[in-house]
Amino acid sequence: MVTQECNAFGNKLLVAKQSAKCEYHHGWPFGKCKFVLFCLFPVSHTERFCIQGANELASATLGSMFVTITGLSVATGATLSLDTLCSQSFTSSDDKTIVGLHVQRCLAFMSLLYIPIVGIWWNAEYIFLLLRQDPIVARLAGHYVRWMILAAPAFALFEALKKMLQAQGIFRAPTMVLLLATPLNLLLNYAMVWIPATSFGFSGAPMASCLSYWLIVLLMALYIYRVDGYQAWPAWSTSAAFNVKHWGPMAKLAIPGILLICTETWAYEIIALGASWIDTPNLGAMSIILTSITALYTLAFGVGIASANRVGNLLGAQRPKQARIAAHTALWVGTAVGAINSMALLMFRKQWAYIFTSDTQVAQLVTHVLPLVALFVFADNIAGVADGVLNGMGRQHVGAWCNLASYYLSALPIGFWLCFRQGWGLSGLWAALAGSLIAACLITVAVLLCSNWQREALKAEERSKEEESNTSSSSNSSIALLV
């Protein structure tokens, strides 16, 4: 009896060790990938337009924010469905091309979402004017957004292809592609904005961004075609990709995924707007804090993605016990990452703001609020990893509803009340945010710990059988048409 218990404990320890190793080797490169993508375009915009003028800087910032909250966040959320479908399909079926078929259907789904987004982006100038923006800034920002219509398909393609590679355990390729594209992006920016002979003025900025996004997609496609990952890509089939009858499993996961990403992205923009109503120094402090938490979240995000794929692979392979151990290990890793990040903020809170600004008043505001921000970062990192695991299980709706409740029913109303009615200022916003996210984190972790892993494995098996049935029926229909 004792020997059996020791063997069982040894097996659990081995699986936990393998999971931690997987999360490090896969999460770290993906964290770098997320960080490079986060830094790639905003940095170059700021450096360029500080020279060209305040209106250009304001327009690029406004246009970039509008593009993110109305388009890029939607694409990011939709591709969360692939965390479940691709990772589980890769291990549950002998036909690896089902992974690529899921990607093709997701791209078809996003192409339909792209139609209303194009309409919104094309009329962005009028929307900015309705929001009482300066006419010059509104015109330039609208021009910027129109150019980014050409970049949106490339962003969606990159996100979808990245998910396909992750499902196969290929995590370093997107990072290598982005690291290669970064200097090329800077050269494009320099040539299209600064050099008189090749400058397009303000238009050079969004043009350079469009070219950079498409360059990234081209490099990713070349990697898949020439190096690795092509095994999961079937020949493109418009009839299979746009067959709405087979969109059910993907749409059930994509819509909560969009809600999960958009609720958080939009909440941050509302918070920044609230800070702007206090005064300019508070807006500057909020900008520094939001930039900091986004940068600090990248590693936890990488661990969450690695965990989503590992848990999805294990559930697809009908190994629920190992999936449970992998999920619990991911939570411990997320807790460690959150603790390190929050401790770094606390230890260097007096020096942190000076990384971004030399303004003493702004720096003092940041220093005063950072203890609350550290609590937020700790909970945010753990919740991010837990959401990643839930995505691998196909439970995107849990994070979506938690985000909706924590931000819009708790953090924002309480934060604005503390900020403006009680006179707490920026501290009121972050006290409400920290408290609400801690509650959301506890709920998410509780849902994860109470999961029935045997049932989740059966769900993965049912998804696989349904997809194989759909693929078989599509093939039979094609043969019948040919005959």
C-alpha positions in Angstrom: 0.0 0.0 0.0 2.8 2.4 1.0 4.7 1.5 -2.2 1.7 2.2 -4.3 1.2 5.6 -2.7 4.9 6.4 -3.1 4.7 5.5 -6.8 1.5 7.6 -7.3 3.2 10.5 -5.6 6.3 10.0 -7.7 4.2 10.0 -10.9 2.4 13.2 -9.9 5.8 14.8 -9.1 7.1 13.8 -12.5 4.1 15.2 -14.3 4.3 18.4 -12.3 8.0 18.7 -13.1 7.3 18.1 -16.8 4.5 20.7 -16.8 6.7 23.3 -15.1 9.5 22.6 -17.6 7.0 22.9 -20.4 5.6 26.2 -19.1 9.1 27.6 -18.7 10.4 26.6 -22.1 7.2 27.5 -24.0 5.9 30.4 -21.8 9.2 32.3 -21.8 9.6 32.6 -25.6 5.9 33.4 -26.0 6.2 36.0 -23.2 9.0 37.6 -25.2 6.9 37.4 -28.4 4.1 39.2 -26.6 6.5 41.8 -25.2 8.1 42.5 -28.7 4.7 42.8 -30.3 3.6 45.2 -27.5 6.8 47.3 -28.0 7.1 47.1 -31.7 4.8 49.8 -32.9 4.0 52.2 -30.0 7.7 53.0 -29.4 8.3 53.9 -33.0 5.2 56.1 -33.1 6.2 58.1 -30.1 9.8 58.7 -31.3 8.6 59.7 -34.7 5.9 62.1 -33.8 7.7 63.9 -31.0 9.7 65.4 -33.8 6.8 66.0 -36.2 4.5 67.8 -33.8 1.9 67.5 -31.0 -1.1 67.1 -33.3 0.6 64.2 -35.1 1.5 62.5 -31.8 -2.0 62.9 -30.5 -3.5 61.6 -33.8 -1.3 58.5 -33.9 -2.1 57.7 -30.2 -5.8 58.2 -30.7 -5.9 56.2 -34.0 -3.8 53.4 -32.5 -6.1 53.2 -29.4 -9.2 53.2 -31.7 -7.8 50.4 -33.9 -7.0 48.3 -30.8 -10.3 48.6 -29.0 -12.5 48.2 -32.1 -10.6 45.7 -34.2 -7.4 44.1 -32.9 -8.9 43.1 -29.6 -11.8 41.4 -31.5 -9.4 39.3 -33.6 -7.3 38.4 -30.5 -10.5 37.2 -28.7 -11.8 35.2 -31.6 -8.5 33.3 -31.9 -8.8 32.2 -28.2 -11.2 29.5 -29.6 -8.2 27.9 -31.2 -6.5 27.5 -27.8 -9.2 24.8 -27.2 -9.9 23.4 -30.7 -6.4 23.2 -32.1 -4.6 21.9 -28.9 -7.2 19.2 -28.3 -7.5 18.2 -32.0 -3.8 17.8 -32.3 -3.6 14.9 -29.8 -7.1 13.5 -30.1 -7.1 12.7 -33.8 -4.7 10.9 -36.2 -5.6 13.5 -38.9 -3.4 16.5 -37.9 -4.9 18.6 -40.7 -8.0 19.1 -38.6 -5.9 21.6 -36.6 -5.5 23.7 -39.8 -9.1 23.3 -40.7 -10.1 24.9 -37.4 -7.7 27.8 -38.2 -9.3 28.2 -41.7 -12.8 28.3 -40.1 -11.7 30.9 -37.6 -10.2 33.0 -40.4 -13.5 32.7 -42.3 -15.4 33.7 -39.2 -13.1 36.7 -38.6 -13.5 37.8 -42.3 -17.2 38.3 -41.6 -16.5 40.3 -38.5 -14.1 42.4 -40.6 -16.9 43.8 -42.7 -18.5 46.0 -40.0 -15.1 46.9 -38.6 -14.1 48.3 -42.1 -17.2 50.4 -42.0 -16.5 51.7 -38.6 -12.8 52.4 -39.4 -13.6 54.1 -42.7 -15.8 56.6 -40.8 -13.5 57.0 -37.8 -13.0 60.7 -38.4 -16.8 61.4 -38.0 -16.8 59.3 -34.8 -13.9 61.3 -33.4 -15.8 64.6 -34.2 -18.9 63.3 -32.5 -16.6 62.6 -29.4 -15.6 66.3 -29.6 -12.0 65.7 -30.6 -10.1 68.6 -32.1 -10.9 68.8 -35.9 -7.3 68.6 -37.0 -6.6 65.6 -34.6 -9.8 63.9 -35.8 -8.9 64.3 -39.4 -5.3 62.9 -39.0 -6.5 60.1 -36.7 -9.2 59.1 -39.1 -6.6 59.1 -41.9 -4.4 56.8 -39.7 -7.3 54.4 -39.0 -8.2 54.1 -42.7 -4.7 53.0 -43.5 -4.8 50.4 -40.8 -7.8 48.7 -42.6 -5.0 47.1 -44.7 -3.2 45.9 -41.6 -6.1 44.2 -39.8 -6.2 41.0 -42.0 -2.5 40.6 -41.5 -2.9 40.8 -37.7 -5.7 38.2 -37.8 -3.6 35.9 -40.0 -0.6 36.2 -37.6 -2.7 35.4 -34.5 -4.3 32.4 -36.2 -1.1 30.9 -37.6 0.5 31.5 -34.2 -2.2 29.4 -32.5 -1.7 26.6 -35.1 2.0 26.4 -34.3 1.4 26.5 -30.5 -1.0 23.6 -30.7 1.9 21.6 -32.2 4.3 22.7 -29.5 6.2 25.2 -31.7 6.5 28.3 -29.5 9.8 29.9 -30.6 9.0 30.5 -34.2 6.7 33.6 -33.6 9.3 35.1 -31.3 12.1 34.6 -33.9 9.8 36.1 -36.6 9.1 39.2 -34.5 12.7 39.7 -33.5 13.7 39.6 -37.2 10.9 42.0 -38.1 11.6 44.5 -35.4 14.7 46.1 -37.0 13.0 46.0 -40.4 10.0 47.8 -38.9 12.3 50.6 -37.5 14.0 50.9 -40.9 10.6 51.3 -42.6 9.5 53.9 -40.1 12.7 55.8 -40.6 12.5 55.7 -44.4 8.8 56.5 -44.7 8.7 59.3 -42.1 12.2 60.9 -41.7 14.1 60.6 -45.0 12.8 63.4 -47.3 13.3 61.4 -50.5 11.1 58.5 -49.3 8.9 60.3 -46.7 5.1 60.1 -46.9 4.7 62.5 -44.0 2.1 61.5 -41.5 0.8 58.8 -43.8 4.2 57.1 -43.6 3.5 55.9 -40.0 0.4 53.7 -40.7 1.9 52.7 -44.0 5.0 51.4 -42.2 2.8 49.6 -39.7 0.8 47.9 -42.5 3.9 46.8 -44.3 5.4 45.5 -41.0 2.3 43.4 -40.2 2.3 41.8 -43.6 6.0 41.2 -43.4 5.5 39.3 -40.2 2.8 37.2 -41.8 5.0 36.5 -44.8 7.9 35.4 -42.5 5.6 33.2 -40.5 4.1 31.6 -43.6 7.7 30.9 -44.9 8.6 29.3 -41.6 5.6 27.0 -41.7 6.1 26.1 -45.4 9.9 25.6 -45.3 10.7 24.6 -41.7 7.9 23.2 -39.4 4.2 23.3 -38.8 3.0 22.5 -42.3 1.9 19.1 -41.2 -1.3 20.5 -39.7 -2.2 22.7 -42.7 -4.7 21.2 -45.2 -5.2 22.5 -48.7 -7.4 25.6 -48.5 -11.1 24.8 -49.0 -13.5 27.7 -49.3 -16.5 25.4 -49.0 -15.1 23.8 -45.8 -13.9 27.1 -44.2 -17.2 29.0 -44.9 -19.5 26.1 -44.1 -21.6 27.9 -41.4 -23.2 24.6 -40.3 -19.8 23.5 -38.9 -19.0 26.8 -37.1 -21.0 25.9 -34.0 -18.1 24.6 -31.7 -15.8 27.5 -32.8 -18.4 30.2 -32.4 -19.3 29.0 -28.9 -15.7 29.5 -27.9 -14.9 32.6 -30.1 -17.7 34.8 -28.8 -16.8 34.4 -25.1 -13.2 34.9 -26.1 -14.0 38.2 -27.8 -16.0 39.2 -24.7 -13.0 38.2 -22.4 -10.5 40.3 -24.3 -12.7 43.3 -25.2 -14.2 43.8 -21.7 -10.6 44.1 -20.3 -9.3 46.3 -23.1 -12.3 48.6 -23.0 -12.1 48.9 -19.2 -8.5 50.1 -19.3 -9.5 52.8 -21.8 -12.4 53.9 -19.6 -10.0 54.1 -16.6 -7.5 56.2 -18.7 -10.4 58.5 -19.6 -11.3 58.8 -16.0 -7.8 59.8 -15.1 -7.8 62.5 -17.8 -10.8 64.1 -16.0 -8.7 64.6 -12.9 -5.8 66.6 -14.5 -2.9 66.2 -16.9 -0.4 64.8 -14.3 -2.8 62.1 -13.2 -3.3 61.1 -16.9 0.5 60.9 -17.3 0.7 58.7 -14.1 -2.1 56.5 -15.4 -0.3 56.1 -18.7 2.9 55.0 -17.0 1.0 52.5 -14.8 -1.0 51.0 -17.6 2.2 50.6 -19.7 3.9 48.9 -16.7 1.2 46.4 -15.9 0.9 45.5 -19.6 4.7 44.9 -19.8 4.7 42.9 -16.5 1.8 40.8 -17.7 3.6 39.4 -20.8 5.4 36.5 -18.9 2.2 35.5 -17.1 0.4 35.7 -20.5 3.1 33.4 -22.0 2.7 30.9 -19.1 -1.1 31.0 -19.6 -0.8 30.2 -23.4 1.7 27.4 -22.7 -0.6 26.0 -20.1 -3.6 26.2 -22.3 -1.9 24.2 -25.0 -0.5 21.6 -22.6 -3.8 21.1 -20.8 -5.6 21.0 -24.2 -3.1 18.4 -25.5 -3.5 16.2 -22.4 -7.3 16.4 -22.5 -7.3 15.6 -26.2 -5.1 12.6 -25.5 -7.6 11.4 -22.8 -5.2 12.0 -19.9 -7.3 13.9 -17.4 -5.2 13.2 -14.3 -2.1 14.6 -16.0 -4.1 17.6 -17.2 -5.2 18.4 -13.6 -1.7 18.2 -12.4 -0.5 20.5 -15.3 -3.3 23.0 -14.4 -2.3 23.1 -10.7 1.3 23.4 -11.6 0.5 26.3 -13.9 -1.3 28.1 -11.0 1.8 27.8 -8.8 4.0 29.1 -11.6 1.5 32.0 -12.2 1.6 32.8 -8.4 5.4 32.9 -8.5 5.4 35.2 -11.5 2.8 37.5 -9.9 4.8 37.6 -6.6 8.0 38.5 -8.4 6.4 41.2 -10.5 4.5 42.8 -7.5 7.6 42.6 -5.3 9.6 44.4 -8.0 7.0 47.2 -8.1 7.1 47.5 -4.3 10.9 47.4 -4.0 11.5 50.0 -6.7 8.4 52.1 -6.4 10.4 55.3 -5.7 12.5 54.8 -8.8 10.0 53.1 -11.2 8.3 56.2 -12.6 11.6 57.8 -13.6 12.1 55.0 -16.2 9.3 56.7 -18.1 9.4 60.4 -17.1 11.5 63.1 -15.5 8.4 65.0 -14.2 8.6 65.0 -10.4 4.8 65.5 -9.9 3.9 62.6 -12.1 6.6 60.4 -10.5 5.2 61.1 -7.0 1.7 60.2 -8.1 3.0 56.9 -9.5 5.0 56.1 -6.3 1.9 56.8 -4.2 -0.3 54.4 -6.1 2.2 51.6 -6.8 1.4 49.5 -3.7 -2.2 49.2 -4.9 -1.0 48.5 -8.4 1.3 45.7 -7.0 -1.8 44.0 -5.5 -3.6 44.3 -8.9 -0.6 42.9 -10.7 -0.3 39.9 -8.3 -4.0 39.0 -8.9 -3.9 39.8 -12.6 -1.0 37.5 -13.2 -2.6 34.6 -11.4 -6.0 35.2 -13.1 -4.2 35.4 -16.5 -2.7 31.9 -16.1 -6.0 30.5 -14.7 -7.8 32.0 -17.8 -5.3 30.4 -20.0 -5.9 26.9 -18.5 -9.6 27.4 -18.8 -9.2 28.4 -22.4 -7.4 25.1 -23.0 -10.4 23.3 -21.4 -12.9 25.2 -23.6 -14.3 27.3 -20.8 -13.6 30.8 -22.1 -17.0 31.9 -20.8 -15.8 31.7 -17.1 -13.1 34.4 -17.7 -15.5 36.5 -19.8 -18.2 36.6 -17.1 -15.7 37.3 -14.4 -14.2 40.2 -16.3 -17.6 41.6 -17.1 -18.6 41.5 -13.4 -15.3 42.6 -11.9 -14.8 45.6 -14.2 -18.2 46.8 -15.1 -20.3 45.9 -12.0 -17.6 46.6 -9.4 -14.3 48.2 -10.3 -15.5 51.0 -12.6 -18.5 52.2 -10.6 -16.8 51.9 -7.2 -13.5 53.3 -8.6 -15.2 56.4 -10.1 -17.2 56.9 -6.9 -14.0 56.8 -4.8 -12.1 58.9 -7.2 -14.5 61.8 -7.7 -17.1 61.7 -4.9 -14.8 60.7 -2.1 -11.8 62.6 -3.4 -9.4 59.7 -3.5 -8.1 60.5 -7.0 -6.0 57.9 -8.7 -5.8 55.8 -5.5 -9.6 55.4 -5.6 -9.5 54.0 -9.1 -6.7 51.5 -8.3 -8.2 50.5 -4.9 -11.4 49.5 -6.7 -9.5 47.7 -9.5 -7.3 45.8 -7.1 -10.1 44.7 -4.9 -12.3 43.7 -7.8 -9.6 41.7 -9.6 -8.6 39.9 -6.4 -12.3 38.7 -6.1 -12.3 37.7 -9.8 -9.0 35.9 -9.4 -10.4 33.9 -6.4 -13.5 32.9 -8.4 -11.6 31.9 -11.5 -9.1 29.8 -9.4 -12.0 28.2 -7.5 -13.7 27.2 -10.7 -10.5 25.7 -12.0 -9.8 23.7 -8.8 -13.3 22.4 -8.6 -13.3 21.2 -12.3 -14.3 17.6 -13.1 -11.3 16.6 -15.3 -12.8 13.3 -16.4 -15.8 15.2 -17.8 -13.5 17.7 -19.5 -11.7 14.9 -21.2 -15.0 13.4 -22.4 -15.9 16.8 -23.8 -12.7 16.9 -25.7 -13.4 13.5 -27.1 -16.9 14.6 -28.2 -15.4 17.7 -29.9 -13.0 15.4 -31.8 -15.7 13.0 -32.9 -17.9 15.8 -34.0 -15.1 17.4 -36.1 -14.2 14.0 -37.7 -17.8 13.5 -38.5 -18.0 17.0 -40.1 -14.8 16.4 -42.0 -16.1 13.1 -43.3 -19.5 14.5 -44.4 -17.7 17.4 -46.1 -15.5 15.0 -48.0 -18.5 12.9 -49.0 -20.3 15.9 -50.3 -17.4 17.0 -52.4 -17.1 13.5 -53.9 -20.8 13.5 -54.7 -20.5 16.9 -56.4 -17.6 15.6 -58.5 -19.6 12.5 -59.5 
